[in-house]
Every structure is written in structure tokens, then in C-alpha cells.
Amino acid sequence: MYRVGVDLGGTNIAVGVIDKDLNIIGRAKLKTNVPRPAEEIFSDIATAVLTAVDNAGVKLEDVLSVGVGTPGSVNKTNGMIEFANNLDFNKVPAKQMLEEKIGRPVYLDNDAN
């Protein structure tokens, strides 16, 4: 089984896939291209996740979960980005949007954590 990490920043979206031994086995990177709607950014995150999984040579079904580190105030309980100035986000249901796009459990936290 594998896990995926996403670093959502104001400049780039970086994604890595790790194996059970914590080795990075797949990567993908895209420009964030802010400002633009959160829905477009999360569509790009989904694309980057799928690309990294493909680059790792594994199946999405074998990914246990996806963790997203994001700037701003995060409500980890409901997966909401309450506010992120550099992304121009205000009350963005990030967890829900990404889970709907990739069909895997998503965990969200502030990128400093």
C-alpha cells in the first residue's frame, strides 16, 4: 500500500508517492497559477496526484490516503481551508473537492505542520 503527499503552495503544486518504507517512488509538479478559482486548482491537484501515482507504477486503488499541506487556516475536522491569503481562498471545502475527484481519503493540514 502507498500514500500520497501534496504540497499546495502559491507557486507550485508538488506531489510525491511513498511506499511502506517511506521511499519516494513517484512525483509530479505543476504551477499553481494563482489567482484562479479553487475548483480549478483542485482539478490540477487531482491531475498531479494521478500523474505521480502513474509515475510510481502503482494503481490509485492501492493508495491508502492523500495528505495535503496547504498555507492558511485549516479546519482539520471538516477539511475546510478557512482562509489562505496567497491562494485567495475563503472557506474552500478542500477535502471534499479532492475526495470527489480522486476517490481516496484526504487529510488536510497547514503546511507548517
Secondary structure as GFF3:
##gff-version 3
##sequence-region A 1 113
A	DSSP	beta_strand	2	8	.	.	.	ID=ss1
A	DSSP	beta_strand	12	18	.	.	.	ID=ss2
A	DSSP	beta_strand	24	31	.	.	.	ID=ss3
A	DSSP	alpha_helix	38	56	.	.	.	ID=ss4
A	DSSP	three_ten_helix	60	62	.	.	.	ID=ss5
A	DSSP	beta_strand	63	70	.	.	.	ID=ss6
A	DSSP	beta_strand	73	75	.	.	.	ID=ss7
A	DSSP	beta_strand	80	84	.	.	.	ID=ss8
A	DSSP	three_ten_helix	85	87	.	.	.	ID=ss9
A	DSSP	beta_strand	89	92	.	.	.	ID=ss10
A	DSSP	alpha_helix	94	102	.	.	.	ID=ss11
A	DSSP	beta_strand	106	110	.	.	.	ID=ss12
###
